[in-house]
Amino acid sequence: MDIIRLIFAIILPPVGVFLQVGFGMHFWLNILLTLLGYIPGIIHAVWVIAKK
């Protein structure tokens, strides 16, 4: 399942975070980071998935 989350983290970072933590603080932070820049959203998503 982590492979699928990582693929989503690269294609659509908020979806990858949502699959990992749901509608928590990290999800909303990732949406903000993705809107500010796609790369920060990817980095945050991969970090959240790797951390748990």
C-alpha positions in Angstrom: 0.0 0.0 0.0 2.9 2.4 0.6 3.9 2.1 -3.1 0.4 3.3 -4.1 0.6 6.2 -1.5 4.0 7.2 -2.9 2.7 7.2 -6.5 -0.2 9.4 -5.4 2.2 11.6 -3.4 4.1 12.3 -6.6 1.1 12.8 -8.9 -1.4 14.4 -6.5 0.3 15.1 -3.1 -2.8 15.9 -1.1 -4.4 12.5 -2.1 -1.3 10.6 -0.9 -1.4 12.5 2.5 -5.2 11.9 2.8 -4.7 8.1 2.3 -2.1 8.1 5.1 -3.6 10.5 7.7 -7.1 11.4 6.6 -8.5 15.0 7.0 -5.9 16.0 9.6 -3.6 19.0 10.0 -1.1 17.4 7.6 -3.7 17.1 4.8 -4.6 20.9 5.0 -0.9 21.8 5.3 -0.2 19.8 2.2 -3.0 21.5 0.2 -1.5 24.8 1.1 2.1 23.7 0.2 0.8 22.3 -3.1 -0.9 25.5 -4.0 2.2 27.5 -3.1 4.4 25.2 -5.2 4.1 21.7 -6.5 7.5 20.6 -5.3 7.0 21.5 -1.6 3.7 19.6 -1.7 5.5 16.5 -3.0 8.3 16.8 -0.4 5.8 17.1 2.4 3.7 14.2 1.2 6.6 11.9 0.9 7.8 12.9 4.4 4.4 12.2 5.9 4.2 8.8 4.2 7.7 7.8 5.2 7.3 9.0 8.8 4.4 6.7 9.6 
